[in-house]
């Protein structure tokens, strides 16, 4: 059985009156690199997956979401601590990501966005060849020989 605590209700009311954030709220998130992609995870509990909107404009990634609370005729609230809210988060992706292949998934109140590293930004090995070794080879042999890396 739940008992009524007037001090807790007063604290909740005072907190809601003092809360000056009336615009979109920020969502807590983590961002890490795993191999050839970045992974962004954001907590969005109680958000309908259909309300999650992710878009990329140039290098700016924007995530928007809405949490709505059920309401109906004849509903008498006993306590209401969860609020309907809008969430907004924007990130500048920089130049090293492939914005065409970004993907997202929403499971159990957690949004996961996978951001692949672009092929141009991935480290790559460059083979170095020496002209000295190819000077002594005839024209036909030179065309058939592939560049060989120089060991360090």
Protein Blocks (a to p, Z undefined) as FASTA:
>chain_A
ZZddfklmmmmmmmmmmpmblbdcddddddddehjaccdddddehiafklpccddehjac
cddddddddddehiacfbdfbccddddddddebjmbcfklgccddeehiacddddddfkl
pccddddddfklmmmpcfklmmmpccddddZZ
